[in-house]
Structures are given as structure tokens and as C-alpha cells.
Amino acid sequence: MTAIVATPEEASALDQPPLLVLRPLERFLDEHGLGTGEITAQPVGDGHSNVTYLVARRGGVWVLRRPPRPPLPPSAHDVLREARLLRALEPTAVRVPKVVATCDDEAVIGAPFYVMERVHGTVINATLPDGATPAGVAAELVDALVEVHATDWQACGLEGFGKPTGYLQRQVRRFTGLWEHNATREIAALDEVTAWLGEQLPESGPATIVHGDYRLGNVMFTGGRLSAIFDWELATIGDPLADVGYLLATWAQEGDPQSTIASLTTVTRTPGFPTRDALVARYEERSGRSMRDLRWYTTLALWKSAIFLEGSYKRRLAGTTEDAFFDRLKEGVPEIAERARSTALG
């Protein structure tokens, strides 16, 4: 499947739309003073949702982010909303890359996109970078999340970015609808969890910015310091414990069984890494927030992940993505759903 072409004419001759069209993109970058001359582009990162490219030309290297190929679920993969959030967070303590340009004209590369500065560092997967320690990585990950949740979202211009009340009810309702859109098969465990989440809904505290996909694989380390948080496409204003629940759902500790959702970052299984309980204790200490109902929030995270990844599996079946990780989701989505059920019901 061709991902990069030079001209719109080449793009129109393909059965599936490309992800980058270079000549129009060069003109766009020219208009924004971002280098000169021809572009070279290569995919970057191990993300499995929105598409990220390293774009280089004379004068600099940048990162471009766009949605995957259609068809896409309604309201999903809104990269311009993500760019708005990053720009709002730029003057705050939250560790985000700087957005340098946005484009809502789909005629340029076939989809909306934004361009951000390149941050140098390491996205941790199987090994630690030089200068990092297991305890230090865990502490940085928790402390950076505390910074996100402590940010005054109204003061930084995010009024209207999300509704501060009713977040959990909307999450259950929205992802129930998303399952109806994404489903390629029946999964009984997922239906059981859907009912349980609605029946056991906790009461939220004060609303904060919620990242929505906060895990070790979505941050970058420069030495021992967490230097940037990426992949904000699911961010909104809501209940911060949703992020804590997701962090726990994706943090594999020593002795855990194999898990699809935690397979993208394996280093935390090695000796020396703190347990999930230790992460919770640090977050509670640093944030001053009560860790009530974490079982519900962890169940929510697993349930949402199963539903979201079923959409990825659906795109793989339709042939609109070549991401080999999605082949694992035939068994992976039911496995995550079963883990959600066991977390909820014990």
C-alpha cells in the first residue's frame, strides 16, 4: 500500500489514498517559513492510531501528525483539536512539544494535519535509555501526570474544550455507541462490563485536563527526565482518575501474565520497577487526590481500550492499514475484554 506520493495526480490513481502528498506539503511548509526544498519523510513512533511522520528538508526537521486512512468513527482522530490543546498547554508546566503550523485544508495531503517541533529523546519500550533508572522513570511518569491534572484549564484557554460535569456518564455512553460502530463480532464479556460500569458509576471530583491515553509508551525521556507527552487525541476536560486507571491498566509489573494492552512497553516487567500500588501511592501523595474507586477506573480503561482497538482491527480487516500489531487483535480484543470483566467482578 503506497503511503507517500509526490503529486495529487499520483494520489488519485491509487486504490487507497496515500498518507502524504509531498509537493503540496512543500508549498504549505514554504508558506509557514518551515525550511526550503524537497521533503524526505519517514514514519516515526510506534503509535497505532493517528499517523506521525518525521519530515525533513533544508532548514530543519519537524513532526507531522494526521489521521489514519478512512473510514473513521465519528469524531475520532481529530488532530486539529489535539493541536489546539497543545498550543493552550505551551505556556504551562505541562511537558508538550510546540505546534508550529496547522492545516484544515484536506486538499493538501488528503486530511487535516499539524506540524510540531521535533523533540529529541527516547520513547521507552524494552530497555532504559542512558541516565534513566526504573524508580526515576516511574516517578517522572507520575509527576508529569500530576502536572497535567494541576493545570488551570480555564486560565489557559480551554473553556469549552470539554464539559467539566458528567464526564464518566458520557464516556460510558460514547464508547457504548463506538462499540456499535466498531464491532466485528459479539464479545459477551464486553457487554457484561458495559452494564457493570453503568450500575457502579462513581461520583467525580473537580474536573481537570484528562490526557485519555497516558502510558509510558506515549511519553519521551531525555536521559532520566520525561521531556514530552504525546498522543493527546483523546484528551478532554473530565475526571483525572480516568488517567490513573489507564496508567494502571497499561503498566505491567514483574510476574504479570502476558497482556495485549501492556505489550507495547515491556521494560516495566523487569526487576527494579515499582508496582502499580507504588504508582498509586506516589500520585496520591503528589496530587492530594483521594484514590477512591480505582477498580472502576481501571475497568473503564480496559473496556475503552477493547472498544477502541476493535476499531483498529476493523480497519485492518478492511485493508486500510498495514499495521501488523492489529493482526494480534483478533484474540487481543477479547483478551482485554475478559481482563476488564475480571477486574470489575473479581
ZIMOFEN-V928383 format. One record per backbone hydrogen bond with DSSP energy under -0.5 kcal/mol. CO is the residue of the C=O (numbers start at 1). NH is the residue of the N-H. Records with the same first field share a line. If there is no record, write none. Layout:
CO = NH + NH
This chain:
3 = 19 + 20
5 = 22
6 = 23
7 = 11
8 = 12
9 = 13
10 = 13
11 = 14
20 = 5
21 = 25
22 = 26
23 = 27
24 = 28
25 = 29
26 = 30
27 = 31
28 = 32
29 = 34
30 = 33
33 = 35
36 = 58
40 = 56
42 = 54
50 = 49
51 = 66
52 = 44
53 = 55 + 64
54 = 42 + 56
55 = 62
56 = 40
57 = 60
58 = 36
60 = 57
61 = 118
62 = 55
63 = 116
64 = 53
65 = 114
66 = 51
73 = 76
77 = 79
78 = 82
79 = 83
80 = 84
81 = 85
82 = 86
83 = 87
84 = 88
85 = 89
86 = 90
89 = 92
94 = 96
95 = 229
98 = 117
101 = 115
103 = 113
104 = 106
105 = 108
106 = 110
112 = 67
113 = 103
114 = 65
115 = 100 + 101
116 = 63
122 = 124 + 221
125 = 267
127 = 125
129 = 132
133 = 137
134 = 138
135 = 139
136 = 140
137 = 141
138 = 142
139 = 143
140 = 144
141 = 145
142 = 146
143 = 147
144 = 148
145 = 149
146 = 150
147 = 151
148 = 151
151 = 153
152 = 156
153 = 158
154 = 157
158 = 161
162 = 164
166 = 170
167 = 171
168 = 172
169 = 173
170 = 174
171 = 175
172 = 176
173 = 177
174 = 178
175 = 179
176 = 180
177 = 181
178 = 182
179 = 183
187 = 190 + 191
188 = 192
189 = 193
190 = 194
191 = 195
192 = 196
193 = 197
194 = 198
195 = 199
196 = 200
198 = 201
202 = 204
208 = 238
210 = 236
213 = 215
215 = 218
216 = 219
218 = 230
220 = 227 + 228
221 = 122 + 223
222 = 225
225 = 222 + 227
228 = 220
232 = 235
236 = 210 + 238
238 = 208 + 240
239 = 242
240 = 243 + 244
241 = 245
242 = 246
243 = 247
244 = 248
245 = 249
246 = 250
247 = 251
248 = 251
250 = 252
253 = 256
260 = 263
262 = 265
266 = 269
267 = 270
270 = 273
275 = 279
276 = 280
277 = 281
278 = 282
279 = 283
280 = 284
281 = 285
282 = 286
283 = 287
284 = 288
290 = 292
291 = 294
293 = 296 + 297
294 = 298
295 = 299
296 = 300
297 = 301
298 = 302
299 = 303
300 = 304
301 = 305
302 = 306
303 = 307
304 = 308
305 = 309
306 = 310
307 = 311
308 = 312
309 = 313
310 = 314
311 = 315
312 = 316
313 = 317
314 = 318
315 = 319 + 320 + 321
316 = 319
322 = 324
323 = 326
324 = 327
325 = 328
326 = 329
327 = 330
328 = 331 + 332
329 = 333
331 = 335
332 = 336
333 = 337
334 = 338
335 = 339
336 = 340
337 = 341
338 = 342
339 = 343
340 = 344
341 = 345
342 = 346
